[in-house]
Amino acid sequence: MVATPDSKSLAVSVPPGDLYSDEPTMETDQHLRQMLLLISCLDWIWQDRNDFFASGNLTIYFSPKQIKSQDFRGPDFFVVLDTERRTRKSWVVWEEDGKYPNVIVEVLSDSTAKADRGTKKEIYQNTFRTPEYFWFDPDTLEFKGFLLVGGRYEPMVPNAAGQCWCQQLELFLGVENNSLRFFTPEGTLVPTPAEAATQAQQEVQQAQQEVQQAQQEVQQAQQEAQRLAEKLRELGVDPDAL
């Protein structure tokens, strides 16, 4: 059988799925720490879940054309829901049941801000159809969120604290101490594992202090009772007979 042009194109339309990420290193230590901060916080608060993939600075392969041209880089941070929680070399859409990120965050810099606000935003909107897109500038602290409505990104309206509600993650995103952080629906800061460990240690220390204080109060009460008993005996009264 002679292959038609269409059958030839179909034969080469799906590249191998075992692809390594092809991302440059993060521009600064500040950008790297911000990416790791988001990943570690989400991993911690969702430590009992196995139905998501969160990563950053990882190539998302979504078409043969994109692989050949290499004209697009992976998001600084992204989350895919309803998928297996495991490590990956990259995110290959055709190997992941056609799933694209549910949430994307880009960390702006002088060299990437134009693409993050333009080209990448258009790709996330028109090709990925990612429901929620955020960007954050660690230098100016500019933070904006966008919700996909009718196929177009509409700016989110932040709350009084300047936080944007992320429907996909059911968490708030907002700026805290010059970093982009997650907050619970109640507004509580989602800690890093290190912060959670420190908080737990402080709670243990506080509990120990409360136990020590209670023990001291018992000892003081016992000493006071002993002094009272001795006083009664001096007065000729048997305290045990009372």
JOURFEN-V569810 format. One record per residue. PHI is phi in degrees with one decimal (NA if undefined). PSI is psi in degrees with one decimal (none if undefined). NEAR is the number of other C-alpha atoms within 8 Angstrom. Layout:
# JOURFEN-V569810
PHI/PSI/NEAR
PHI/PSI/NEAR
This chain:
# JOURFEN-V569810
NA/131.1/2
-83.0/128.0/3
-73.4/134.6/7
-84.6/163.8/6
-55.3/-38.0/6
-65.9/-42.1/7
-68.2/-32.2/8
-65.6/-43.0/9
-65.4/-36.4/8
-66.0/-33.6/8
-67.8/-24.6/7
-116.2/10.6/7
-77.5/-21.4/7
-114.4/105.8/9
-71.2/173.5/6
-58.8/147.5/5
-89.5/-16.6/7
-88.7/73.8/5
-110.0/136.1/8
-79.4/149.4/6
-62.8/147.8/10
-127.8/52.0/7
-102.6/144.4/9
-73.1/163.5/5
-66.5/156.3/5
-61.3/147.0/8
-64.1/-40.4/6
-137.8/165.8/6
-61.3/-34.1/7
-62.3/-43.3/7
-66.4/-41.8/11
-62.2/-45.3/10
-64.2/-36.8/8
-64.7/-43.4/11
-61.5/-47.9/12
-65.6/-31.8/9
-62.6/-46.7/10
-65.0/-43.0/12
-63.7/-48.1/12
-65.9/-37.6/10
-67.7/-42.0/13
-69.0/-40.8/10
-59.3/-37.1/9
-70.7/-50.3/10
-69.7/-23.4/7
-108.5/31.3/7
-62.7/-22.6/6
-94.9/3.5/4
-102.4/148.5/6
-130.2/24.7/7
-120.2/34.9/9
-153.3/162.9/12
-133.7/121.2/11
-122.3/130.5/11
-156.2/-174.8/9
-160.9/155.7/12
50.5/41.6/12
-123.4/131.4/14
-64.7/134.5/12
-104.9/109.2/12
-90.5/121.2/10
-129.9/-6.8/8
-162.2/151.2/7
-58.9/-36.1/9
-62.6/-41.1/6
-64.7/-38.4/11
-65.1/-43.1/8
-67.9/-43.5/6
-81.4/-28.0/6
52.4/41.7/7
-100.7/14.5/5
-147.4/134.9/6
-108.2/162.2/10
-73.4/157.9/10
-66.2/156.3/13
-68.7/-32.6/12
-152.7/136.0/14
-152.6/157.6/13
-132.5/131.9/12
-114.2/127.7/13
-97.5/163.8/9
56.2/47.1/6
-141.9/169.5/10
-75.0/133.4/8
-83.7/102.2/8
-158.6/164.5/5
-74.1/152.0/4
-142.9/151.4/5
-75.1/-29.7/8
-165.1/178.5/11
-108.2/111.0/11
-107.6/108.0/11
-57.0/-43.6/12
-73.3/-10.1/10
-99.4/-2.4/7
-121.6/40.2/9
56.6/30.3/6
73.0/15.1/7
-79.5/136.9/8
-112.1/166.5/9
-58.9/142.5/11
-84.4/-30.2/12
-139.7/137.8/13
-132.7/138.7/14
-126.4/129.7/12
-110.7/135.5/11
-96.8/112.4/12
-72.5/150.6/11
-146.5/171.0/7
-58.9/-36.3/5
-86.2/-18.8/5
-112.8/-13.4/8
-57.1/-41.5/9
-61.9/-45.0/8
-68.8/-39.7/9
-63.2/-36.5/12
-83.9/-18.0/8
-117.7/-85.1/8
-58.1/-50.4/9
-65.1/-41.0/10
-59.2/-40.4/11
-66.0/-40.9/9
-65.0/-44.5/9
-63.3/-33.9/11
-78.5/-48.3/13
-92.1/-32.7/9
-102.0/-52.8/7
-72.6/-32.6/9
56.2/38.7/10
-67.4/123.8/13
-60.1/-34.4/9
-139.1/131.9/13
-130.0/133.2/13
-128.9/151.4/12
-135.0/152.7/13
-144.7/133.0/13
-106.0/111.1/11
-69.0/-13.9/12
-89.1/-49.4/4
-94.2/-11.6/5
67.2/19.9/10
-65.1/129.1/8
-137.5/125.3/10
-139.8/148.0/10
-126.5/149.4/11
-134.4/138.1/11
-114.5/131.9/12
-75.8/114.5/13
-128.5/115.9/7
60.8/32.3/4
83.4/3.4/8
-128.8/144.9/9
-76.9/124.7/9
-111.2/135.3/8
-60.5/137.9/8
-78.8/151.5/9
-101.5/113.3/5
-69.7/159.6/9
-80.3/-172.7/7
-62.4/-25.1/5
-88.4/2.7/6
80.6/15.1/8
-98.3/148.1/11
-109.9/134.5/13
-79.7/124.6/9
-98.6/103.8/10
-64.1/-38.2/6
-63.2/-40.1/8
-95.8/-12.4/5
57.1/43.6/9
-141.0/156.5/11
-87.9/151.5/13
-118.0/132.7/12
-162.5/169.4/13
-91.5/129.4/12
-139.9/120.4/7
52.4/47.6/4
68.3/15.4/7
-130.6/153.4/9
-84.4/125.4/11
-131.7/163.3/12
-93.5/148.6/13
-133.5/145.7/13
-69.6/167.2/11
-56.8/-25.1/8
-84.2/-4.8/5
94.1/7.8/7
-82.2/135.8/7
-63.8/130.4/8
-78.7/120.0/10
-80.4/160.5/9
-76.4/164.9/10
-56.0/-37.9/9
-66.9/-42.6/7
-64.8/-39.8/8
-64.2/-40.1/9
-65.4/-42.2/8
-63.4/-42.9/8
-62.5/-42.9/8
-63.6/-40.3/8
-64.4/-40.5/8
-64.8/-38.4/8
-66.5/-38.0/8
-64.9/-44.1/8
-63.2/-40.1/8
-64.9/-41.0/8
-63.5/-40.4/8
-64.2/-39.9/8
-64.7/-39.0/8
-66.3/-38.5/8
-64.7/-44.5/8
-62.2/-40.5/8
-64.4/-41.4/8
-63.8/-40.3/8
-64.2/-40.6/8
-63.7/-39.6/8
-65.6/-37.4/8
-65.3/-44.1/8
-62.0/-41.5/8
-63.8/-40.2/8
-65.6/-39.7/8
-65.5/-41.7/8
-64.9/-39.9/8
-65.8/-39.7/8
-65.8/-37.3/8
-66.8/-41.5/8
-63.7/-39.2/8
-65.8/-40.1/8
-64.6/-40.9/10
-64.8/-37.0/8
-65.9/-40.4/8
-64.5/-39.3/11
-64.8/-37.4/10
-62.2/-29.3/7
-88.1/2.8/6
82.9/19.7/6
-109.5/131.3/7
-84.7/109.3/9
-62.7/-26.1/8
-73.1/-17.9/4
-88.4/-7.7/4
-79.7/none/4
